[in-house]
């Protein structure tokens, strides 16, 4: 398994607006196409105005297929257009991470 870790930073005081827009328009689409949300969080300490979400995939090919299908949905394009027009985000990062052997073994024992 790989994890797509995404970190978005909003303008100050824009986090609630971004979360509301995401919940209304992007969340249903991402659940439909990406399916395996491992977590969706906002920060309460540290770097503020930050959203962190993680999506699990079998492998990079699985991730690419799912994200390509989502990108082809006109509703996804509409969400991106609206999010961009509102100018809510300052920075977007994403990282592809995978579990270490010892963590996978730990999870298997649970």
C-alpha positions in Angstrom: 0.0 0.0 0.0 1.0 3.6 -0.6 -0.5 6.7 1.0 -1.0 10.0 -0.8 -0.4 12.6 2.0 -1.8 16.0 1.1 -1.2 19.2 3.0 -3.0 22.4 2.1 -2.5 25.8 3.6 -5.2 28.4 3.4 -5.1 32.1 3.8 -5.7 33.2 7.5 -9.4 33.0 8.5 -10.2 31.1 5.3 -9.9 27.6 6.7 -13.6 27.3 7.5 -14.6 28.4 4.0 -12.2 26.0 2.4 -13.4 23.1 4.5 -17.1 23.9 3.8 -16.5 24.1 0.1 -14.5 20.9 0.1 -17.1 19.0 2.1 -20.0 20.2 -0.2 -18.3 19.6 -3.5 -15.0 17.6 -3.4 -15.6 15.1 -0.6 -18.5 13.3 -2.3 -16.4 13.0 -5.5 -13.2 11.9 -3.7 -15.2 9.2 -1.8 -16.7 8.0 -5.1 -13.4 7.8 -7.0 -10.6 7.5 -4.5 -12.6 5.5 -1.9 -10.0 4.9 0.8 -9.7 8.0 2.9 -7.3 7.3 5.8 -7.8 10.7 7.5 -8.9 14.3 7.0 -7.7 16.8 9.6 -7.2 20.4 10.4 -4.4 21.7 12.6 -5.0 23.1 16.1 -1.4 23.7 17.0 1.7 24.3 14.9 1.3 25.5 11.4 -2.2 26.9 11.5 -4.7 27.3 8.6 -3.7 23.8 7.5 -5.6 20.8 6.2 -4.0 17.4 6.1 -5.6 14.4 4.4 -4.4 11.0 3.4 -5.7 8.5 0.8 -4.6 4.9 0.6 -4.0 3.0 -2.7 -2.8 -0.5 -3.6 0.1 1.0 -5.6 1.0 4.0 -7.8 -1.0 2.5 -10.7 -4.1 2.3 -8.6 -3.6 5.9 -7.5 -3.2 7.1 -11.1 -6.3 5.2 -12.4 -8.5 6.6 -9.6 -7.2 10.2 -9.9 -7.5 10.1 -13.7 -11.1 9.0 -13.4 -11.9 11.7 -10.9 -10.2 14.3 -13.0 -12.4 13.4 -16.0 -15.6 14.1 -14.0 -16.9 17.6 -14.9 -18.0 18.1 -11.3 -14.3 17.8 -10.2 -13.4 20.5 -12.7 -16.2 22.7 -11.4 -14.9 22.3 -7.9 -11.4 23.2 -8.9 -12.6 26.3 -10.7 -14.6 27.5 -7.8 -11.8 26.8 -5.3 -9.4 28.7 -7.5 -11.8 31.6 -8.0 -12.2 32.0 -4.3 -8.5 32.2 -3.8 -8.5 30.3 -0.5 -5.2 28.4 -0.8 -1.7 29.7 -0.3 0.1 26.4 -0.7 -0.5 22.8 -1.7 1.8 19.9 -1.0 1.5 16.2 -1.6 3.8 13.3 -0.8 3.6 9.6 -1.7 4.6 7.6 1.4 4.6 3.9 2.2 4.7 2.1 5.5 8.0 0.6 6.8 8.3 -3.1 7.3 8.1 -2.9 11.1 5.0 -0.8 10.9 3.3 -3.2 8.5 4.2 -6.1 10.8 2.8 -4.1 13.8 -0.5 -3.5 11.9 -0.7 -7.2 10.9 -0.6 -8.2 14.6 -3.4 -5.9 15.6 
